[in-house]
Structures are given as structure tokens and as C-alpha cells.
Amino acid sequence: MPSHRQLRVRELLKRQIGEAIRREIPSDQAGIITVNDVAVAGDLRLATVYISILGSAEQQRTGIGLLRRNRTRLQGLVAKAVILKYTPQLRFVIDESVARGNKVLEIIAELERNSPAT
């Protein structure tokens, strides 16, 4: 279980990374990028940023590409906003949990439609 400090750092990073993405990455090219969660290593040197991108498949590909290419710039902006001994290295990962959750809900709705009324 993460420590209280790690939880605070995660929430602070989540907020600041989202703000940096909103300012730096154009939504017309990359779709709407949302930071769903941030997982921080125990030593706070690595942060895995779980994102979701709303938009077309092309916008999603462009969005993740822009995030990965601009990682150091975003990391620098976060370093200015969040004062830590070491700024975590950011790693962007597409969060599939929302899509999986929607798929499960669709399956449940389909089962309810096809089941006989009792």
C-alpha cells in the first residue's frame, strides 16, 4: 500500500500533468487527453501516467505520439510546478480500463435484453 506521501505526490502530479498537457498539446490534433491516474515508484523517480484520449483513432495515435515526443518538455513544466528532490521521469500509457468497463456494461445490457422476463 502506498504511503501517505506517495498518495499526495500522485494526486499533485496528476493535476499538474493534466494542466501541462492541456496547455501544451493542441486538442484539435490530439483529441481530448485526460489523465486518469499516475503510478509513482517507491523512490519517486518514475511516474507512469495513465491517459485516455477522446477522439478518432487518428487523433489517438497522434495524441500518444505527441505526448511521447514532448515528454521532456512536459516533465520540465511539472518540475517547475511540483517541487521535489527528483522530478519523476514520465512514462505515458493508454489506459484501457475505461474501454474495458464500457465493454462489460454493453455485455450486461445485451444479456438483460436477451434474458426472458421473470
GIJO-V52999 format. One record per residue. N is the residue number from 1. OMEGA is omega in radians with two decimals (* if undefined). D_CENTER is the distance of its C-alpha to the mean C-alpha in Angstrom with 2 decimals. Layout:
# GIJO-V52999
n->N omega->OMEGA d_center->D_CENTER
n->N omega->OMEGA d_center->D_CENTER
This chain:
# GIJO-V52999
n->1 omega->-3.11 d_center->20.60
n->2 omega->3.12 d_center->18.75
n->3 omega->3.13 d_center->21.04
n->4 omega->3.13 d_center->21.04
n->5 omega->3.12 d_center->20.26
n->6 omega->3.11 d_center->17.17
n->7 omega->3.12 d_center->15.90
n->8 omega->3.13 d_center->16.75
n->9 omega->3.12 d_center->15.17
n->10 omega->-3.12 d_center->11.79
n->11 omega->3.12 d_center->12.01
n->12 omega->3.10 d_center->13.42
n->13 omega->-3.14 d_center->10.89
n->14 omega->-3.13 d_center->8.02
n->15 omega->-3.07 d_center->10.56
n->16 omega->3.10 d_center->11.81
n->17 omega->3.09 d_center->8.89
n->18 omega->3.12 d_center->8.14
n->19 omega->3.13 d_center->11.91
n->20 omega->3.12 d_center->12.36
n->21 omega->-3.13 d_center->10.25
n->22 omega->-3.12 d_center->12.25
n->23 omega->-2.95 d_center->15.38
n->24 omega->-3.04 d_center->15.17
n->25 omega->-3.12 d_center->13.72
n->26 omega->-3.08 d_center->16.15
n->27 omega->3.11 d_center->14.94
n->28 omega->3.11 d_center->18.21
n->29 omega->-2.95 d_center->17.44
n->30 omega->-3.07 d_center->13.74
n->31 omega->3.14 d_center->13.35
n->32 omega->-3.09 d_center->11.22
n->33 omega->3.14 d_center->7.64
n->34 omega->3.06 d_center->5.65
n->35 omega->-3.11 d_center->3.15
n->36 omega->-3.10 d_center->4.23
n->37 omega->3.05 d_center->5.37
n->38 omega->3.06 d_center->6.84
n->39 omega->-3.06 d_center->9.84
n->40 omega->3.08 d_center->12.70
n->41 omega->-3.10 d_center->15.86
n->42 omega->3.14 d_center->19.11
n->43 omega->3.11 d_center->20.43
n->44 omega->3.14 d_center->17.32
n->45 omega->3.13 d_center->17.58
n->46 omega->3.10 d_center->14.44
n->47 omega->3.06 d_center->10.83
n->48 omega->-3.07 d_center->8.39
n->49 omega->3.13 d_center->4.80
n->50 omega->-3.06 d_center->3.07
n->51 omega->2.94 d_center->2.20
n->52 omega->-3.10 d_center->5.64
n->53 omega->3.07 d_center->8.53
n->54 omega->-3.12 d_center->11.70
n->55 omega->-3.14 d_center->14.78
n->56 omega->3.11 d_center->17.22
n->57 omega->3.11 d_center->16.83
n->58 omega->3.11 d_center->18.00
n->59 omega->3.12 d_center->15.46
n->60 omega->3.10 d_center->12.63
n->61 omega->3.13 d_center->14.51
n->62 omega->-3.11 d_center->15.15
n->63 omega->-3.13 d_center->11.65
n->64 omega->3.08 d_center->10.38
n->65 omega->3.11 d_center->13.83
n->66 omega->3.12 d_center->13.69
n->67 omega->-3.11 d_center->10.59
n->68 omega->3.10 d_center->12.44
n->69 omega->-3.11 d_center->15.71
n->70 omega->-3.09 d_center->14.81
n->71 omega->-3.09 d_center->13.13
n->72 omega->3.09 d_center->16.31
n->73 omega->3.12 d_center->16.69
n->74 omega->3.11 d_center->13.31
n->75 omega->3.10 d_center->14.23
n->76 omega->3.11 d_center->17.59
n->77 omega->3.11 d_center->16.54
n->78 omega->3.14 d_center->14.58
n->79 omega->3.11 d_center->17.75
n->80 omega->-3.07 d_center->19.92
n->81 omega->-3.09 d_center->18.18
n->82 omega->-3.10 d_center->17.67
n->83 omega->3.09 d_center->20.92
n->84 omega->3.10 d_center->20.73
n->85 omega->3.07 d_center->23.24
n->86 omega->3.05 d_center->20.79
n->87 omega->-3.12 d_center->17.62
n->88 omega->3.02 d_center->15.08
n->89 omega->-3.08 d_center->14.45
n->90 omega->3.04 d_center->10.86
n->91 omega->-3.08 d_center->9.79
n->92 omega->-3.13 d_center->7.04
n->93 omega->3.06 d_center->6.87
n->94 omega->3.13 d_center->6.76
n->95 omega->-3.10 d_center->6.45
n->96 omega->-3.04 d_center->10.08
n->97 omega->3.13 d_center->10.88
n->98 omega->3.13 d_center->11.12
n->99 omega->3.11 d_center->13.37
n->100 omega->3.12 d_center->15.29
n->101 omega->3.10 d_center->15.88
n->102 omega->3.12 d_center->17.20
n->103 omega->3.11 d_center->19.36
n->104 omega->3.12 d_center->20.83
n->105 omega->3.09 d_center->21.66
n->106 omega->3.13 d_center->23.35
n->107 omega->3.12 d_center->25.36
n->108 omega->3.13 d_center->26.47
n->109 omega->3.12 d_center->27.55
n->110 omega->3.12 d_center->29.43
n->111 omega->3.13 d_center->31.16
n->112 omega->3.11 d_center->32.21
n->113 omega->-3.06 d_center->33.66
n->114 omega->-3.10 d_center->35.59
n->115 omega->3.11 d_center->36.89
n->116 omega->3.14 d_center->40.43
n->117 omega->3.13 d_center->40.92
n->118 omega->* d_center->42.37
